[in-house]
Amino acid sequence: MYVFETYLDLRQHSALKLPTLPKPLVGVISQEKFGKSRAYSLDKSHFNFVHEFVTILLDSAILYFGILPWFWKKSGNFLLLTGLNAENEILHTLAFLAGVMIWSQITDLPFSLYSTFVIEARHGFNKQTIWLFIRDLFKGICLAIALGPPIVSAIILIVQKGGPYLAIYLWAFMFVLSLVMMTLYPVLIAPLFNKFTPLPEGDLREKIEALASSLKFPLKKLFVVDGSTRSSHSNAYMYGFFKNKRIVLYDTLIQQCKNDEEIVAVIAHELGHWKLNHTMYSFIAVQILTFLQFGGYTLVRNSSDLFRSFGFDTQPVLIGLIIFQHTVIPLQHLVSFGLNLVSRSFEFQADAFAKKLGYASSLRSGLVKLQEENLSAMNTDPWYSAYHYSHPPLVERLVALDEPDKKTD
């Protein structure tokens, strides 16, 4: 997978080095923005080559030198030193995960710091101070400590007592957990990192509320999030269940799109996803894949040969999940590719939905503005794009928006 994806990265790097805009963007994107976008994309591409190379070296070394079984034994020894029961699989697993979390923080931190304070800062995106970065890191670790143990403990207990219906029980647990997290995250977790304030009264609010009302979208709250405290990248999203929907605009989106119609057009696109049931279809697809994955895990979890081939004398639940994830990586990438194809189709449909509402021109200019301000890649390799992008490149979206209505339909 690494060799194949590196080949795609090389193709994309060659596309990013092209000195001219693609024809559909000539006269649409300024040469100044194109130059900045090109420099930013090439910087990220160089960084990605280094990051992926180091990652594959570390992962391969961990597998080849048997670091996982060694660390599993060491975590058990640590429990004995602290007077805890090393035979308790839940305690043993939590001790193992604590060490893994420390290791991942140490290995990931240099890359996170370089990406944020060198690449993002060099191109004018980073707005964080080092103290804000450390504070966010600390909050993330605290959340992992608070949420991880009960979730991991529940999974271990389910596997230990699940019997022949294990896959169903695991899927049901993850299904309920996903619903709980989707409910709690925007209310309790997201505000720990960002400030959410109601969109002030004015033309923009009235236009968004009128659009939502015309589509019978049950909009309850309309927020602005202070994304500018960390980055000048922009976005907008919606969330909520049933009759309690909320829309969130990044303050950077409002700053970048001076024309209210462009923002409303972006919201029309997002509402298109809701109206066309894309969110529901995606959620169902994820649930089906999750169930199939747990079904596959139940088939191999009692294979002692599989555990021994990775250096384990015992068959811990968590280790079984990790090994299974390693063995199905190629299949996961294939599934991800399929999901990206579906997602890209949904994006075209949502654009067409906004176009039918009369926002074609505003959406077009809004997409161009976001592409410019975010310095997104202008030239993309078609193979790389098809494999990695869940959203179509700007060129393809503009071409689709410009097509006659009959052809679009």
Salt bridges, closest charged atoms under 4 A:
GLU5 OE2 - HIS333 ND1 2.77
GLU32 OE2 - LYS36 NZ 3.40
ASP43 OD2 - ARG122 NH1 2.58
ASP43 OD2 - HIS123 NE2 2.82
GLU120 OE1 - HIS233 NE2 3.14
ASP136 OD2 - ARG230 NE 2.67
GLU201 OE2 - ARG205 NE 3.81
GLU209 OE2 - ARG205 NE 3.00
GLU261 OE2 - LYS207 NZ 3.31
GLU262 OE1 - LYS369 NZ 3.61
ASP305 OD1 - ARG308 NH2 2.31
ASP313 OD2 - LYS73 NZ 3.96
GLU347 OE1 - HIS269 NE2 2.81
GLU347 OE2 - HIS273 NE2 3.09
GLU347 OE2 - HIS391 NE2 3.29
ASP351 OD1 - HIS269 ND1 2.67
ASP351 OD2 - ARG397 NE 2.82
GLU373 OE2 - LYS33 NZ 3.83
ASP381 OD1 - ARG11 NH2 3.00
GLU396 OE1 - ARG344 NH2 3.53
ASP402 OD2 - ARG364 NH2 2.99
ASP405 OD1 - LYS355 NZ 3.51
ASP409 OD1 - LYS356 NZ 3.53
